């Protein structure tokens, strides 16, 4: 048997309609009121149009040609329209008040039916944003303009602050930090003394590479025309390489310094460096090199004298005296007295005092009219605490047959010597000698 099953129709599910919320009710009431106001406005327009047509027909009708009757009819109709307009205005006012009474929490956009109140709360304006906007408005307020006196006072206060900051970087007028050195060098870029102090500052902290870089930086900053300042920096760099570098680095620096400066001055400064460290071999080799390049001019006297003085300082007396003899052979005769006199002073200081005295005595026997040599001789004896010998030399000097112009400075030196180291009786004797010479001389002073 066949079993026929009844076909069941599919159940239709009814869509659940969201219950109207308070917000939905408010919006529906607002729509109804707007529809009512639109209807009232339409009625008023129709009545106005009818009134106009009636008044025109009454004027054209023969029975209503009287103007008073037509005007009365017109006024009655117009009063009725005023009453209706007042009623419609009242209804509009009510609708506006109700619309204004709608809470601010209504969403502006994105509203959908069935939205929950929690979702509507998310659409409220954020209070923090409003506070931020108020702060931005306060910040954007324009600053009040300052007067001339206030601007001047502010500029003076700023200048005082900067000056105080600069003074903090200095100690006793000298910089004590890299920033202080940089600030001072901005105003004095060609000051070699300041650059050398900057190098010494880094050397005290054993920062040799920084000191070397400061020297190179100084050579690029200092103007080429300032030869003395550049030579001072080169000398400091040579001294740095001599103390902290190698022989190769010292030789490279020396050759570079010779190319960039006067080679005579560079070698003379290099001799000072070798003499300060008591390196006799290096000093003698530099002296030989320098004397080969020395000429036979008056300016070469300083080269011979410095070489001899440095050797005397290190105890190399024979080598120094040999240099004196070499100078007398090579230099012109006009420079011999100057060379012997200055060498005698170095001999008296670093060598043999009696030998220095003999050199000057020999010079004065050959050149008795050299008043400057007499003065140098007396000063040398006085400074070496041989006042009696100095007094004897000056008494012998005034007995020379010299013109009054040359004898005057010798008498004045004798008077000063007695005033400083003698007594009152010695001073009176010198004055008597001067008076007697004045009486005997034919020419007045």
C-alpha positions as CSV (number, residue, x, y, z in Angstrom):
1,X,0.0,0.0,0.0
2,X,1.1,3.4,-0.7
3,X,1.3,5.8,2.1
4,X,0.7,9.4,1.0
5,X,2.1,11.9,3.4
6,X,0.4,15.3,3.7
7,X,2.5,18.1,2.5
8,X,3.1,20.7,5.1
9,X,3.3,24.3,4.2
10,X,6.4,26.2,5.4
11,X,5.7,28.4,8.3
12,X,5.9,32.1,7.7
13,X,8.0,33.9,10.3
14,X,6.6,37.3,11.1
15,X,9.1,40.0,11.3
16,X,9.4,41.5,14.7
17,X,8.7,45.2,14.5
18,X,10.7,47.3,17.0
19,X,8.6,49.0,19.5
20,X,8.5,52.7,19.0
21,X,10.8,54.6,21.3
22,X,10.4,58.0,22.8
23,X,12.5,59.5,20.1
24,X,10.3,57.9,17.3
25,X,7.2,59.4,18.9
26,X,8.7,62.8,19.1
27,X,9.7,62.7,15.4
28,X,6.3,61.5,14.3
29,X,4.5,64.3,16.2
30,X,6.8,66.8,14.6
31,X,5.9,65.5,11.1
32,X,2.2,65.7,11.9
33,X,2.4,69.3,13.1
34,X,4.4,70.3,10.0
35,X,1.7,68.7,7.8
36,X,-1.0,70.8,9.6
37,X,0.8,74.0,9.1
38,X,1.2,73.3,5.4
39,X,-2.6,72.7,5.1
40,X,-3.4,76.0,6.9
41,X,-1.1,78.0,4.6
42,X,-2.7,76.4,1.6
43,X,-6.2,77.4,2.8
44,X,-5.2,80.9,3.5
45,X,-3.8,81.3,-0.1
46,X,-7.1,80.0,-1.6
47,X,-9.2,82.4,0.5
48,X,-7.0,85.3,-0.5
49,X,-7.4,84.4,-4.2
50,X,-11.2,84.2,-3.8
51,X,-11.4,87.5,-2.1
52,X,-9.6,89.2,-4.9
53,X,-12.0,87.7,-7.5
54,X,-15.1,88.8,-5.5
55,X,-14.0,92.3,-5.1
56,X,-13.3,92.7,-8.8
57,X,-16.7,91.2,-9.7
58,X,-18.5,93.5,-7.3
59,X,-16.9,96.6,-8.7
60,X,-17.9,95.7,-12.3
61,X,-21.5,94.8,-11.4
62,X,-24.0,97.7,-12.1
63,X,-25.8,97.2,-8.8
64,X,-22.5,97.5,-6.8
65,X,-21.0,100.6,-8.5
66,X,-21.2,102.4,-5.1
67,X,-17.6,102.4,-3.7
68,X,-18.7,102.5,-0.1
69,X,-20.6,99.2,-0.4
70,X,-17.6,97.5,-2.1
71,X,-15.2,98.8,0.5
72,X,-17.4,97.5,3.4
73,X,-17.6,94.1,1.8
74,X,-13.8,94.1,1.4
75,X,-13.1,95.1,5.0
76,X,-15.4,92.3,6.4
77,X,-13.6,89.7,4.3
78,X,-10.2,91.1,5.3
79,X,-11.0,90.9,9.0
80,X,-12.0,87.3,8.7
81,X,-8.7,86.5,7.0
82,X,-6.8,88.3,9.8
83,X,-8.4,86.1,12.4
84,X,-7.5,82.9,10.5
85,X,-3.9,84.1,10.0
86,X,-3.6,84.8,13.8
87,X,-4.8,81.2,14.5
88,X,-2.3,79.8,12.0
89,X,0.5,81.8,13.6
90,X,-0.3,80.5,17.0
91,X,-0.2,76.9,15.7
92,X,3.2,77.6,14.1
93,X,4.5,79.0,17.3
94,X,3.4,75.9,19.2
95,X,5.2,73.7,16.7
96,X,8.4,75.7,17.0
97,X,8.4,75.6,20.8
98,X,7.9,71.8,20.7
99,X,10.7,71.4,18.2
100,X,13.0,73.5,20.4
101,X,12.0,71.4,23.4
102,X,13.4,68.3,21.7
103,X,16.4,67.1,23.6
104,X,19.9,67.7,22.2
105,X,20.7,64.1,22.4
106,X,18.9,63.4,19.1
107,X,21.3,62.1,16.5
108,X,22.1,64.4,13.6
109,X,22.9,61.7,11.1
110,X,23.1,57.9,10.9
111,X,19.7,57.3,12.7
112,X,18.0,54.0,12.1
113,X,14.7,52.6,13.5
114,X,15.2,50.2,16.3
115,X,18.5,51.7,17.5
116,X,19.1,51.2,21.1
117,X,19.6,54.1,23.6
118,X,23.2,52.9,24.3
119,X,24.0,53.4,20.7
120,X,22.4,56.9,20.8
121,X,24.6,57.9,23.7
122,X,27.7,57.2,21.6
123,X,26.6,60.0,19.2
124,X,26.7,62.6,21.9
125,X,29.5,65.3,21.5
126,X,32.6,64.5,23.6
127,X,33.2,66.9,26.4
128,X,37.0,66.4,26.3
129,X,37.0,67.6,22.7
130,X,35.3,70.8,23.6
131,X,37.8,71.4,26.5
132,X,40.7,70.9,24.0
133,X,39.1,73.4,21.6
134,X,38.8,76.0,24.5
135,X,42.5,75.5,25.4
136,X,43.5,76.0,21.7
137,X,41.6,79.2,21.6
138,X,43.3,80.4,24.8
139,X,46.7,79.5,23.3
140,X,46.0,81.4,20.1
141,X,45.4,84.6,21.9
142,X,47.6,87.4,20.6
143,X,50.4,88.6,22.9
144,X,50.2,92.3,23.9
145,X,52.6,94.5,22.1
146,X,55.6,95.8,24.2
147,X,56.5,99.4,24.4
148,X,59.9,100.8,23.5
149,X,61.0,100.9,27.2
150,X,59.9,97.3,27.8
151,X,61.7,96.1,24.6
152,X,64.9,97.9,25.8
153,X,64.6,96.4,29.2
154,X,64.1,92.9,27.8
155,X,67.2,93.3,25.5
156,X,69.3,94.4,28.4
157,X,68.2,91.4,30.5
158,X,69.0,89.1,27.6
159,X,72.5,90.7,27.2
160,X,73.1,90.3,31.0
161,X,72.1,86.7,30.8
162,X,74.5,85.9,27.9
163,X,77.3,87.8,29.6
164,X,76.8,85.8,32.8
165,X,76.9,82.6,30.8
166,X,80.1,83.6,29.2
167,X,81.7,84.6,32.5
168,X,80.8,81.1,33.9
169,X,82.9,79.6,31.1
170,X,85.9,81.8,32.0
171,X,88.2,81.7,35.1
172,X,90.3,84.8,35.7
173,X,89.7,86.0,32.2
174,X,90.8,82.7,30.6
175,X,88.6,79.9,29.3
176,X,88.4,76.7,31.2
177,X,86.3,74.5,28.8
178,X,86.2,73.8,25.1
179,X,83.1,75.9,24.7
180,X,84.8,78.8,26.4
181,X,87.8,78.5,24.0
182,X,85.5,78.3,21.0
183,X,83.5,81.4,22.1
184,X,86.7,83.4,22.5
185,X,88.2,82.2,19.2
186,X,85.1,83.3,17.3
187,X,86.0,86.9,18.3
188,X,89.8,86.4,18.0
189,X,90.5,83.8,15.3
190,X,94.1,85.1,14.6
191,X,95.2,85.0,18.2
192,X,98.0,82.4,18.3
193,X,98.4,82.6,22.1
194,X,94.7,81.6,22.5
195,X,95.2,78.6,20.1
196,X,98.3,77.5,22.0
197,X,96.4,77.6,25.3
198,X,93.6,75.5,23.7
199,X,96.2,72.9,22.7
200,X,97.7,73.0,26.2
201,X,94.2,72.4,27.7
202,X,93.9,69.1,25.8
203,X,97.4,68.1,26.5
204,X,96.7,68.4,30.3
205,X,93.9,65.9,29.8
206,X,96.3,63.7,27.8
207,X,94.1,64.2,24.7
208,X,97.0,64.3,22.2
209,X,95.0,63.8,19.1
210,X,92.6,66.6,20.0
211,X,95.5,68.9,20.6
212,X,97.0,68.0,17.2
213,X,93.6,68.6,15.5
214,X,93.4,72.0,17.3
215,X,96.8,73.0,15.8
216,X,95.7,71.9,12.3
217,X,92.5,73.8,12.7
218,X,94.4,76.9,13.8
219,X,96.6,76.8,10.7
220,X,93.5,76.7,8.5
221,X,91.8,79.6,10.4
222,X,94.6,82.1,11.0
223,X,95.1,84.5,8.1
224,X,98.1,83.8,5.9
225,X,99.3,87.4,6.4
226,X,99.8,86.8,10.1
227,X,103.1,85.1,9.7
228,X,104.2,85.4,13.4
229,X,101.0,83.9,14.7
230,X,101.2,81.0,12.2
231,X,104.8,80.4,13.2
232,X,103.9,80.2,16.8
233,X,101.3,77.5,16.1
234,X,103.8,75.6,14.0
235,X,106.3,75.8,16.8
236,X,103.8,74.5,19.3
237,X,102.9,71.6,16.9
238,X,106.6,70.8,16.5
239,X,107.0,70.7,20.3
240,X,104.0,68.4,20.5
241,X,105.4,66.0,18.0
242,X,108.8,66.1,19.7
243,X,107.3,65.2,23.1
244,X,104.5,62.8,22.2
245,X,105.1,61.8,18.6
246,X,107.7,59.7,16.8
247,X,110.8,60.7,14.9
248,X,109.0,60.2,11.6
249,X,106.1,62.4,12.5
250,X,108.5,65.0,13.8
251,X,110.5,65.0,10.6
252,X,107.3,65.2,8.5
253,X,106.0,68.1,10.5
254,X,109.4,69.9,10.3
255,X,109.6,69.6,6.5
256,X,106.0,70.9,6.2
257,X,106.8,73.8,8.6
258,X,109.9,74.7,6.5
259,X,107.8,74.8,3.3
260,X,105.1,77.0,4.9
261,X,107.3,79.5,6.8
262,X,110.7,81.1,6.8
263,X,113.1,78.1,7.2
264,X,115.6,80.1,9.2
265,X,113.0,80.9,11.9
266,X,111.7,77.4,11.9
267,X,115.2,75.9,12.4
268,X,116.0,78.4,15.1
269,X,112.8,77.5,17.0
270,X,113.7,73.8,16.5
271,X,117.0,74.5,18.1
272,X,115.2,75.9,21.2
273,X,113.1,72.7,21.4
274,X,116.2,70.5,21.2
275,X,118.0,72.6,23.8
276,X,115.0,72.5,26.2
277,X,115.2,68.7,26.1
278,X,119.0,68.7,26.2
279,X,119.4,66.7,23.0
280,X,122.9,67.8,22.0
281,X,123.3,65.7,18.9
282,X,120.1,66.9,17.3
283,X,121.0,70.4,18.3
284,X,124.5,70.2,16.8
285,X,123.1,68.8,13.5
286,X,120.5,71.6,13.3
287,X,123.2,74.2,14.0
288,X,125.4,72.9,11.2
289,X,122.4,72.9,8.8
290,X,121.5,76.4,9.8
291,X,125.0,77.8,9.6
292,X,125.4,76.4,6.0
293,X,122.3,78.5,5.0
294,X,123.4,81.6,6.9
295,X,124.7,84.4,4.7
296,X,127.2,87.1,5.1
297,X,124.8,89.9,6.0
298,X,124.0,91.8,9.1
299,X,120.9,89.7,9.8
300,X,123.0,86.6,10.1
301,X,124.5,87.9,13.4
302,X,121.4,86.6,15.3
303,X,121.9,83.1,13.8
304,X,125.5,82.9,15.0
305,X,124.7,84.3,18.4
306,X,121.7,82.0,19.0
307,X,123.6,78.9,18.0
308,X,126.6,79.9,20.3
309,X,124.3,80.8,23.2
310,X,122.4,77.5,23.1
311,X,125.6,75.5,23.0
312,X,127.0,77.5,25.9
313,X,123.8,76.8,27.9
314,X,124.4,73.0,27.4
315,X,128.1,73.2,28.3
316,X,129.5,73.0,24.8
317,X,131.9,75.9,25.3
318,X,134.5,74.9,22.7
319,X,131.9,74.4,20.0
320,X,130.3,77.8,20.9
321,X,133.7,79.6,20.7
322,X,134.4,77.9,17.3
323,X,131.1,79.4,16.1
324,X,132.2,82.9,17.2
325,X,135.4,82.6,15.3
326,X,133.5,81.3,12.3
327,X,131.2,84.3,12.5
328,X,134.2,86.7,12.6
329,X,135.6,85.1,9.5
330,X,132.3,85.1,7.5
331,X,130.5,88.3,8.6
332,X,131.5,91.8,7.5
333,X,133.8,93.9,9.9
334,X,131.0,96.3,10.7
335,X,129.2,93.6,12.7
336,X,132.3,92.2,14.6
337,X,131.9,94.5,17.6
338,X,128.2,93.6,18.0
339,X,129.0,89.9,17.7
340,X,131.8,90.0,20.3
341,X,129.9,92.1,22.8
342,X,126.8,89.9,22.8
343,X,128.8,86.8,22.8
344,X,130.8,88.1,25.8
345,X,127.5,88.6,27.7
346,X,126.5,84.9,26.9
347,X,130.0,83.8,28.0
348,X,129.7,85.7,31.3
349,X,126.2,84.1,32.0
350,X,126.8,80.5,30.9
351,X,130.6,80.1,30.5
352,X,133.7,81.7,31.9
353,X,133.3,85.3,33.4
354,X,137.0,86.1,33.1
355,X,137.0,85.1,29.4
356,X,134.1,87.4,28.8
357,X,135.9,90.3,30.6
358,X,139.0,89.7,28.4
359,X,136.9,89.8,25.3
360,X,135.5,93.2,26.2
361,X,138.9,94.6,27.2
362,X,140.3,93.5,23.9
363,X,137.4,95.1,22.1
364,X,137.8,98.5,24.0
365,X,141.5,98.7,23.2
366,X,140.7,98.4,19.5
367,X,137.6,100.6,19.7
368,X,137.9,103.1,22.6
369,X,135.4,105.5,21.2
370,X,132.5,102.9,21.4
371,X,130.6,104.4,24.3
372,X,127.9,101.6,24.0
373,X,130.6,99.0,24.7
374,X,131.8,100.9,27.8
375,X,128.2,100.9,29.1
376,X,127.7,97.2,28.3
377,X,130.9,96.4,30.1
378,X,130.0,98.3,33.3
379,X,126.5,96.9,33.4
380,X,127.8,93.3,33.0
381,X,130.2,93.8,35.9
382,X,127.5,95.4,38.2
383,X,124.9,92.7,37.5
384,X,127.5,90.0,38.3
385,X,128.1,91.7,41.8
386,X,131.5,93.1,40.8
387,X,130.7,96.7,41.6
388,X,134.3,97.8,42.3
389,X,135.4,96.5,38.9
390,X,132.6,98.4,37.3
391,X,133.5,101.6,39.2
392,X,137.1,101.2,37.9
393,X,136.0,100.7,34.3
394,X,133.7,103.8,34.3
395,X,136.5,105.9,35.9
396,X,138.8,104.8,33.1
397,X,136.2,105.5,30.5
398,X,135.8,109.2,31.5
399,X,139.5,109.7,31.2
400,X,139.4,108.9,27.5
401,X,139.9,111.7,25.0
402,X,136.4,111.8,23.7
403,X,134.1,114.7,22.7
404,X,131.7,116.1,25.3
405,X,128.7,114.5,23.5
406,X,130.1,111.1,24.2
407,X,131.5,111.8,27.7
408,X,128.2,113.1,29.0
409,X,126.4,109.7,29.1
410,X,129.5,108.1,30.7
411,X,129.5,110.8,33.5
412,X,125.7,110.3,34.1
413,X,126.2,106.5,34.3
414,X,128.9,107.0,36.9
415,X,126.7,109.3,38.9
416,X,123.8,106.8,38.9
417,X,126.2,104.0,39.9
418,X,127.4,105.9,43.0
419,X,123.8,107.0,43.9
420,X,122.7,103.3,43.9
421,X,125.7,101.5,45.3
422,X,127.9,104.2,46.8
423,X,127.6,106.7,49.7
424,X,127.1,110.4,49.9
425,X,130.8,111.2,49.8
426,X,131.2,109.2,46.5
427,X,128.2,111.1,45.0
428,X,129.8,114.5,45.9
429,X,133.1,113.4,44.4
430,X,131.4,112.5,41.1
431,X,129.6,115.9,41.1
432,X,132.9,117.7,41.6
433,X,134.5,115.8,38.8
434,X,131.6,116.9,36.5
435,X,131.9,120.6,37.5
436,X,135.6,120.6,37.0
437,X,135.2,119.0,33.5
438,X,132.7,121.7,32.6
439,X,135.0,124.5,33.7
440,X,137.9,123.1,31.7
441,X,135.9,122.3,28.6
442,X,135.6,125.0,26.0
443,X,132.2,123.8,24.7
444,X,129.2,123.9,26.9
445,X,126.8,121.1,27.2
